[in-house]
Amino acid sequence: MQKPNSHSLIDTESDLLWADWPAADNIRALTTTKAGGVSQGPFSQLNLADHVDDNLSHVEKNRQLISQALCISQPVWLKQVHGVQVVNASAAKHHAQADAIYSDQQEQVCAVLTADCLPLLFCNRQASRVAAAHAGWRGLAGGVIEATVAAMKQNAEDIMVWLGPAIGPLCFEVGQDVYDAFVSQDHGAAKAFTKTDSRHYLADIYQLATLRLNRLGIEQVYGGGLCTYTDEERFYSFRKNKISGRMASMIWMSAPE
């Protein structure tokens, strides 16, 4: 873990949620929280998204603050569309339309933005590949996990995944269309849904993602168990507030010191 930068508004220990997983020492993986930035109003404080009507100068300052605090270069910020497109960080340009990004280069930061959707961070056992994916229910059902794993070109048993903060299973109410989208592909996905009335369910997005990872042969899955909807002090929630900032989930391979 990086030491806090005394000149930053961000405390890298208390203001960031670091992945708790058995990745190699040179793998850095985390999700930002609201804390530590300069944005105001509903975007307070560390909004990192430039598409949510926040003051763009504040967003740019927040992005500079997180880079300075972590001593990293700016990630390639994607234009996320709830799809399954995966891009190589070495070739991608800022605002490339994609929902996942991967890298095999040291110090190259992969990042996705979320505020209820599920961020997934990937690395291989050899610490030579990393990836980040944004999975709302559409992307998850559409195959963004499968596309990300394919892009990594690694054996499933060598891949581990950390699930960052997302809307929890007691708050994620969905309709019959969402249930059908998953169960039509895998009858086992029905166990991730709890029926609330004739047309609605509560969905466990963590369980849905884990089921899909397991189907690919990936058993090393960590994280989960948080709720962006209820933990308003730490996390943004679009479903709850509509006008909302975004957290960033980031992963990279640090160079040897």
Number of C-alpha atoms within 10 A of each C-alpha: 13 10 11 17 15 9 10 17 19 24 18 21 12 12 17 19 17 18 22 12 14 11 20 14 10 17 22 21 27 21 24 26 24 22 19 22 24 19 22 13 10 14 24 18 20 31 33 29 25 17 12 16 12 21 15 15 12 21 25 15 17 23 20 17 21 25 15 18 20 18 14 15 13 15 19 21 24 22 17 20 14 20 21 25 19 25 21 17 22 13 9 17 13 11 11 17 19 22 28 31 29 29 25 18 16 17 19 22 26 29 31 31 27 27 24 25 24 28 29 29 31 25 30 22 15 11 19 17 21 29 30 30 33 28 29 23 22 16 20 24 20 17 16 24 27 15 15 23 22 13 17 23 10 15 14 18 13 15 24 21 24 22 24 29 30 27 30 24 20 14 17 18 18 17 15 12 10 17 22 14 16 21 16 11 10 13 10 12 21 16 12 20 23 16 16 11 9 8 11 17 22 20 27 22 24 23 17 20 22 20 18 18 21 13 12 15 14 19 17 17 18 18 16 20 15 17 21 25 22 16 14 13 10 17 28 32 25 18 16 16 12 12 15 22 30 25 26 24 29 26 28 31 24 17 11 6 4
